[in-house]
Amino acid sequence: MPTVLCNAGPLMALGKLNRLDLLAELYGEVQITRAVYYEVVAQGLVRGAPDALTVQLFWQRQQWPIVDVPPTVLSAYKPPVTLDPGETEVLALMGSHVLSGLNAPTNPAHPQYTSEHTVVIRVVVGSYPIAPIKTTHSAYLGAHG
């Protein structure tokens, strides 16, 4: 099964719709980076966004990983456009070869995957992706511009 990374936009959209269960049905397990969690949950709770609590409780119930992106991976990624921290972490991690190994302390049995076995869930802005995808599988949820 591929490593599945999710950006903030789909989490917020599915949280608002109360359909985060679709992630479990479609992918089994989804990983998010610490910056994505901070953007969706921590900042969302401060703003009073109801989807923030929904995402927080869902993530706790699923016990899915929140991964820390190594500084070397983050500094090696040079996006062609300005991205927010969550998008930067997801795309940097996607392009690296250390994807699912990042959650090894909490799940040592999780296999290693390279970027060819990665699904990235993100929202398309308009009809153009936010940044290039270098993977054989990609899922897009929503299209608003």
C-alpha positions as CSV (number, residue, x, y, z in Angstrom):
1,M,0.0,0.0,0.0
2,P,1.4,3.4,-0.8
3,T,2.3,6.1,1.6
4,V,-0.4,8.7,1.6
5,L,0.4,12.3,2.5
6,C,-2.4,14.9,2.9
7,N,-2.2,18.7,2.7
8,A,-4.3,21.0,4.9
9,G,-7.0,21.9,2.3
10,P,-8.5,18.4,1.9
11,L,-8.5,18.0,5.7
12,M,-10.4,21.2,6.2
13,A,-12.9,20.5,3.4
14,L,-13.6,16.9,4.6
15,G,-13.7,18.1,8.2
16,K,-16.3,20.7,7.3
17,L,-18.3,18.1,5.5
18,N,-17.8,15.6,8.3
19,R,-16.4,13.1,5.8
20,L,-12.9,12.5,7.1
21,D,-14.0,8.8,7.1
22,L,-13.4,8.9,3.3
23,L,-9.7,9.0,3.9
24,A,-9.8,5.8,5.9
25,E,-12.0,4.1,3.3
26,L,-9.9,5.1,0.4
27,Y,-6.4,4.8,1.9
28,G,-6.3,2.9,5.1
29,E,-3.8,5.3,6.7
30,V,-2.9,8.9,5.9
31,Q,0.1,10.9,7.1
32,I,0.3,14.6,7.7
33,T,3.2,16.8,8.6
34,R,3.5,18.7,11.8
35,A,3.0,22.0,9.9
36,V,-0.2,20.7,8.3
37,Y,-1.5,19.6,11.7
38,Y,-0.6,23.0,13.2
39,E,-2.4,24.9,10.3
40,V,-5.5,22.8,10.5
41,V,-5.9,22.1,14.2
42,A,-3.9,24.5,16.3
43,Q,-4.6,27.6,14.2
44,G,-8.2,26.4,13.4
45,L,-9.0,26.1,17.1
46,V,-7.7,29.6,17.8
47,R,-9.9,30.9,15.0
48,G,-12.9,28.9,16.2
49,A,-13.1,26.8,13.1
50,P,-15.4,23.8,13.9
51,D,-13.5,21.5,11.4
52,A,-10.4,21.9,13.5
53,L,-11.8,20.0,16.4
54,T,-13.3,17.4,14.0
55,V,-9.9,16.8,12.4
56,Q,-8.2,16.7,15.8
57,L,-10.6,14.1,17.2
58,F,-10.5,12.0,14.0
59,W,-6.7,12.0,13.9
60,Q,-6.6,10.9,17.6
61,R,-9.2,8.1,17.0
62,Q,-7.4,6.8,13.9
63,Q,-3.9,7.1,15.6
64,W,-2.5,8.1,12.3
65,P,1.0,9.6,12.2
66,I,1.9,13.3,12.4
67,V,5.4,13.3,10.9
68,D,8.3,15.6,11.5
69,V,10.1,16.5,8.3
70,P,13.9,16.4,8.8
71,P,15.6,19.8,8.4
72,T,17.8,18.4,5.7
73,V,14.8,17.3,3.6
74,L,13.1,20.7,4.1
75,S,16.2,22.7,3.2
76,A,16.8,20.6,0.1
77,Y,13.3,21.4,-1.3
78,K,13.3,24.5,-3.4
79,P,9.7,25.2,-4.6
80,P,9.3,27.2,-7.7
81,V,6.6,29.4,-6.0
82,T,6.0,30.6,-2.5
83,L,4.1,28.0,-0.5
84,D,2.8,28.0,3.1
85,P,4.7,25.8,5.6
86,G,2.3,22.8,5.3
87,E,2.5,22.6,1.6
88,T,6.2,23.0,1.7
89,E,6.6,20.2,4.2
90,V,4.3,17.8,2.3
91,L,5.9,18.4,-1.1
92,A,9.5,18.3,0.4
93,L,8.6,15.0,2.1
94,M,7.0,13.6,-1.1
95,G,10.1,14.3,-3.1
96,S,12.4,12.6,-0.5
97,H,13.2,9.0,-0.1
98,V,12.5,8.9,3.7
99,L,8.7,9.1,3.5
100,S,7.1,6.6,5.9
101,G,10.3,5.9,7.8
102,L,9.7,9.2,9.6
103,N,7.0,7.6,11.8
104,A,9.2,4.6,12.7
105,P,9.3,5.4,16.5
106,T,5.5,5.0,16.8
107,N,5.1,2.3,14.1
108,P,8.4,0.3,13.6
109,A,6.7,-2.2,11.3
110,H,5.7,0.5,8.7
111,P,7.5,-0.3,5.4
112,Q,9.8,2.1,3.6
113,Y,8.5,3.6,0.3
114,T,10.1,5.9,-2.3
115,S,8.3,8.7,-3.9
116,E,7.1,6.4,-6.7
117,H,4.8,4.8,-4.2
118,T,3.3,8.0,-2.8
119,V,-0.2,9.4,-3.0
120,V,-0.5,13.1,-2.3
121,I,-3.9,14.5,-1.4
122,R,-4.2,18.2,-2.0
123,V,-6.6,20.7,-3.4
124,V,-6.2,22.1,-6.9
125,V,-6.4,25.9,-7.0
126,G,-8.2,26.8,-10.2
127,S,-7.3,24.3,-12.8
128,Y,-3.5,24.2,-12.1
129,P,-1.7,22.3,-9.4
130,I,0.0,24.3,-6.7
131,A,3.4,22.8,-7.5
132,P,4.6,20.0,-9.7
133,I,4.0,16.4,-8.6
134,K,6.8,13.9,-9.2
135,T,4.9,10.7,-8.5
136,T,3.0,8.1,-10.3
137,H,-0.2,8.5,-8.2
138,S,-1.9,11.6,-7.1
139,A,-5.4,12.3,-5.8
140,Y,-7.0,15.7,-6.0
141,L,-10.0,16.7,-3.9
142,G,-12.0,19.7,-4.9
143,A,-11.3,22.5,-7.4
144,H,-12.0,26.0,-6.4
145,G,-10.3,29.1,-7.7
